[in-house]
Amino acid sequence: AAWRHDDVRARLAALGPADRRRGDHADRAARQQERLGLPELPTTTIGSFPQTVELRRARAAHRAGTLDEAGYTRRMRAEVEHVIRLQERLGLDVLVHGEPERNDMVQYFGEQLDGFAATEHGWVQSYGSRCVRPPIIYGDVARKAPMTVAWSTYAQSLTSRPVKGMLTGPVTILAWSFVRADQPLADTADQVALALRDECHDLEAAGIRVIQVDEPALRETLPLRGADQRTYLDWAVAAFRLATSGVADDTQIHTHLCYSEFGEVITAIDALDADVTSIEASRSKMEVLDDLAAVGYRRGVGPGVWDIHSPRVPSHAEVVEALRRAVAAVPARRVWVNPDCGLKTRGYPEVEASLRHLVAAAAEVRGN
């Protein structure tokens, strides 16, 4: 793999302010609603569905060479279809493919991007018993080929409902990798963002109408020194906007942020200019919505109405109460209904029961 990509450097040098800017949000929202036709309080999930033992075994067999590419693809496609049919049956409005093919939300992309190296045994504890293998960024980052398009378009071919394309944002990819130290982080972030921008373009060209670019590490990477925070937030926001500003106004961009003190980065969250921001809110009893209101946030928001890290199924009444708090703070036309985070660590019986309550609660509050 190449260490230096002059074409990537030339593209970045030629960028101007327009490459990090989309049209007026009110116009975008109207065009997206016309294209998507979603109900008030649309329901969705954050992206991942349960990573079962069978899925992990299939990935391990594929990696070991005992399951060929065709067999692996059939196994993953069967899981994608299972996830799509489950969401349709439950009545969700915007679907996801469930990410069965992904070993980790950063490693998966690192293994497909030039300038990254992956390890076999470089495990790092993330939290609890969960461990990851952070990739190593050693050179200029370049996209060799589309990374997610085949999976997203297969999922979309199974349903008439919109399916979200799912990407990990540039800040989070840097935060959960070992990053080269011979150039500013901002430059590396822009290289990753350019690769993601191309992926967004290809997803859009393939008919994907909703694309989610997750940035859960936005607050995590905030420097401790106050004097350094503004510079970091400026380049972090600029990288996200570079990744997401190459699509048409009627393509809806989502982002997701989870557990952190959002008040410290609330202006940056607003500056991301995502059409919809899903955000942890169930633990804080929707307090984050007050922070968003304070900075004049006027776009879509999905305040998590169910804490997926709590090992239980939320009751219908709990979800209704959380959703009522949300619509008391934000006009219902801007509220999305979703869990706090991805569902990969949960089991299918719990996920199905919880999502059934989520959809029923949205219908009840929508009816009122």
N, C-alpha and C positions, 0 to 999 in steps of 0.2 A: 504494500500500500504506500502511496505517496506521502511524504512528510509535508510538502509544500504544494499548494494548489493556487497557481497564479490566476486562474480564471475566477476562482472564488474571491480572491483579493481584489481583482479588477471590478467585479460586480459590486462588492461592498464599497469600494472607492467612488463608484458612480452613483451611489444612492443619494437621494435628496429628501427633504421633509415630506414630500407627497407619498413617498414609499412607506411611510409609517402613519398614514392617515387614511381614514375611511370617510364616507359621506356623513351628513348630519344624521344623528341617531333617530330622530323622529321619522325621517323619510325612510331610513333603513327598516325601522320597525313596521311601518305600513306595508312596505314591499314584502317583508318576510311573512307577515300575517296573510297577505294575499296569496303568497305561494304555498304556505304550510297549512292554512286553514285550521289552526288549533283552537280548542275551546278555552274559555277562561279557566284559570288555574290548571294549566296543562301538567300532566304527570310524566315523570321520567326517572331514571336512576343515574348514578354517577358514572358508571361504565363497566366495571368488572362484575362478573357473576361467580359463584363458588368455584374455586380451584379444587376439584375433587381428586381423590387418590388416583382414580383411573386416568385423569388428564395428566397428572404429574408422571405417572408411569409411562404413558405414551410419549411424552416429551423426552424422558430419560432413555427410552428404547430407541427413539429417533436419533438422539445424540450418540448413543452407543453403536448405531448402525444395524440394530436388529429389527428396526421398523423402517421400511423404505419411505421415500418421499411421498409416493402415491398413497400408501397406507396411512401415513401421518396426516396428509391433507384430508383424506376421507374421515378420519377420526375427529379432526378438528371441525370439519364442516358439519358432521353429525351433531356436535355439541352446539355449534352456532344455530343450527336449525331448532334444536331443543330449546335454546334460550329465546329465540324469536317467537316460537309457538307459545311458550309459557307467558311471555309478555303480552302477546295478543289475547290469550285466554283471560289474563288478569285485567285487561282493558287499559294498559298504559298507552299514552299518546305519542311519545317520542321514544323509540326503542334503541337498544345498544346490541352489539353482537356478542358481548360477554367476555371478550378477550381471552378465550381458552388457549390461544397460541402463545401467550406472553408469559415468560418466566418472571419478569419484573418490569415495572413501568419505565425504568431507565436502561437497564441492561439490554432489554429487547431492542431499543433503538441504537444503543452503542454498538451492538453486534452487526448492525447494518450500515453504519456510517463510516466513511473513510476518516482517518485521523483518530479513531478509537481502537483500543486493544481490550479484549476481554480475558479474564483469568479463568482457570479451571477450579482452583481451590482457594481463591482470595475472598473467603467469606468474612463478612463484617456484621455484627449484631445491629439490627435496626431498632427493635423494641421487643421486650418479652422474649419469646423463643423464635421470633422471626429474624432470619438472617438474609443478607443480599450479597451479591458480588458486584461492587461498583466497578464500572469500566474505567479505563485509563485514557485520558485525552493527551496524546503525545504530539499531534501535528494539526495542520489545518483540517477543518471539518468539511466534508463534502458528502452529499447524498449520491450514492452509486446507482440507485434504482428506487422506484416507489416501494414504500415499506409497509403500508397498511391498506392500500387501495383494493387489493384482491379480496381481503377478508371483509372489508366494509361493503364492497359492491355485491359480494355473494349474499351477505345478510340482507341488503336492500332488495335483492332479487326475490327474496322469499316473502316480502310483505309490501303492502301499499302504504303503510305508515312510514313516516320519516325515521331513518336509522342514523344515529350520530356517528360521524368519524371520530376516532379517539386518538389524540396525540398528547405527548408529554411536552411541556413548555421548556424554553431554553434555560431559564433560571433554575428550574428543578433538575434538568439534566446536568447542569454544572454542579449544583449543590450536592448531588448524590453520585458524583464521579470524582476520580482523582484528576485534577486539572493541571495542564502545563502551566509553568510559572514564568515562561520567558516572554509573555506578552500580557497586556492588561486583560482582566476578566471580561471587560466590556467587548473586546475584539473577539474573544472566543464565543461569547454569548451571541454576537451578531452572526458568526459563522454557523452556529447551530440554528439560529433563527432563520437564516437564509435557506437551509435545508428543509426546515419545517414549512417555510413559505411555499416552496416547490411542492411539498406533499399536500398542503392545503389546496393548491391550484389543481393538482391531479385528482384529488378527491372531488372537488367541485366539478371538474370536467367529466368525471365519471357518474355524475348525477347525485352526489351526496349533498343534501340541502342544509344539514346542520353539522358543524364541526366543533368539537370540544378540545381545547388546548389547556391542559391542567397545569396549574402553578402552585401546588401545595407548599413549596419551599420558599415562597416569596418573603414571608416574614422570618422564617428560620435563618435565612442568609443575611439578614439585616446586621450590619456591623455594630459592635458594642459601643464604639466611640461615636458620640453624637455628631462630631465634625465630619465623619465619613459617611453618614447615612444618606444625605441628600444625593451625593454622587452615585452611590449604589442604586438608590431608587430610580434615579434618572436613567441609568443604562439598563436596569432591569425592565422598566416600563418600555423603553425604546426597543429592546429586543423582542418583547412580546408583541408589540405593535408591528414590528417588521415581519414577524412570523404570520400575523393574522390580517394584514391590510392588503393582501394581494387578491382577495376574493371580491365578488360582486356584492352590491348592497343587499340583494335578496338572499344571500347565503348567511345563515345565522351562526355567529361565533359565540360559543360558550366557554367559560373557564370555571375551574373549581379550586377552592382554597379550603384547607381543613385546619383543625385545632391549633390556634395560636391567638396572641393578643392582637386582634385586627385593628384596634384603635390606633396603634402606632404606625400602621401603613395604610390607613383608610383612604388618604388622598391618592396614593399610588393605585389602590384597587379601582378607584373611580377613573384614574388616568389610563388604565388598561384599555378602556373603551370597548370591552366585550359587550355583546348584545344581552347576554344573560350570565350572571355570576352565581354559581351555587356555592354555598358557604355553611360551615358548621354553625348551628344556632340552637340546637335542642338543649344542650347543656347550659347555655347562657340565657335560656328563656327568651330568645329573640332579641337580646340586648344589642347585638350587632346592627340591627336595623336602625336603631337610633343613631349609631355612628355613621351609617350610610346617609341617613337623612341630613345629618349635620354638615356633610360636604356637598349636599345637593345632588346626590346620586339619583338619576332618573331613568335608569335602564332596568331590564328584567333582573329579578333576583330569586334564587331558589334557596331560602333558608331551611336547612335540614330539619325535618319534622320528626326524625327518628334517629336515635344514636345507635349506629350499627356496632359500636365497640362495646355496648352493653349486651351481655349474653342472654337476651330474652326477647320475646316477641312483644312489641308495643301493642297496647289495646287500641281498639277503634276510638274510644273516648279520648285517650291521650293524644292521638294524632289529630283529632278534630280540635282539641284545645290548643295544640301548638299552631295549627293552621289558622285558627281564629285570631290568635295573637299576631300572626304575620299579617293578615289582611286588615287588622286594626291599625297597623303601623305603615303599611304600604298598600296603595290601591290594588285591588284584586287583579286588575288587568295586567299588572307587572309581576305578579307572584307566580312562581313555579313550585310544584310540589315534588319533593325528592328526599331520599335519605341523606344523612350527613356525609357519607363517604361510599366507596366502592364495597361490593358485597363478596369479595373473593374469600374472606376469612370465615364466612358463615356457611351453614349447611342449607341444602335446598328446601327441606321442610320449613325451617325458620324463615328463609327468604320469601317463600311463597306466601306463608301466613301473614308476614309483615307487609308485603306489597299489597296483598288483598285489602288489608286495613287502610293502607295509604290511599289506594284508589277509591275505596268507599268513602273515606273521610273527605277527599277532594270533591266527590259528587255531592255529599251532604252540604258542605260549605258553599259550593257553587250554586246549589239549589236555593240556598237562603240569601 
